Amino acid sequence: MRVLITGGAGFIGSNFIDYILYRQTDWEIVNLDRLTYAGNLDNLKKVQNHPRYRFVKGDIRDRELVRDLFDRYDIRGVIHFAAESHVDNSIHNPAIFIETNVEGTFTLLDAAYRYWMSDPSQPKDGYEHCRFHHISTDEVYGSLDERGYFTEETPYAPNSPYSASKASSDMIVRSYHHTYGLNTVISNCSNNFGPRQHNEKLIPTIIRHAIRGETIPIYGDGKNIRDWLYVEDHCRAIEKIYRNGAAGETYLVGTRNELDNLEMAYRICTILDRIIPVKRNKDCRLLDVSTYKELIGFVKDRPGHDRRYAINPEKLEKRLKWIPHYTFDAALQKTVEWYVEKYRGTM
């Protein structure tokens, strides 16, 4: 089975390629990535010479390139990770989010439809089981109060240019299923964490600032709540949904690990206090602090910052029998250790 992975040099995509290549011997992967600031071929060192892996540098908006990839490699499936995803960047430059997340998704869908199908709801011979899996976010649902959870029936209410662009791409995927009969699935996940995440994200930022003895910046009052999903558990969910999900369906991926940003910072600092105490850290030992928690500081909140996200993953759990492999504490410990090794090597 030859699958086109978009954005495979990024955080979640590279973790998924690693995960799937070494567990499924029937998968061949073509990885299309533009290598923007969020994509890094170092994330793929483990697989770069794998006989069932090919990398192509290119833009998902390039219609000619995308169609050529379907023809050249006889693509039988798409798992679409590629996206602009940083909310702050979407506030400062929303245009690239519309171009990549909306126009890019349309380009991929249209190429898949033209290659796999002869007419609406008429797959070509041999292409009956081809599938397009769109990776999306819980941010399309907006913000929750103190109670309640997102489900697959929650109305869309995006509050940032980023989440609006992802909501738009979700709707285009949905339309290609209902209008053209394209075999699509959508998964909306909660906040991912784990190795290879870009430096700009919350957890790498906390760790990097802490071990360098710098103020750990937390938006607003730090009480914005997120449901935290370890990236390898997300990869397991993606495989389940791609293989066994019902065509046209949406599945929410979360783990009921709700923490506000301040509590996340405290937990990371507690782990750092154990593995690299302040007094043994050359960048911190001259500071008048005894714990990394004392480095936490508050900065101006981002505009339109959603207060709480929380997912009810019962549909995924019951219908596809998915459960997380890692406890939150074990996953966070592994994550902190990975970033300490990364950042100490650059200090």
Disulfide bonds with the S-S distance in Angstrom:
none
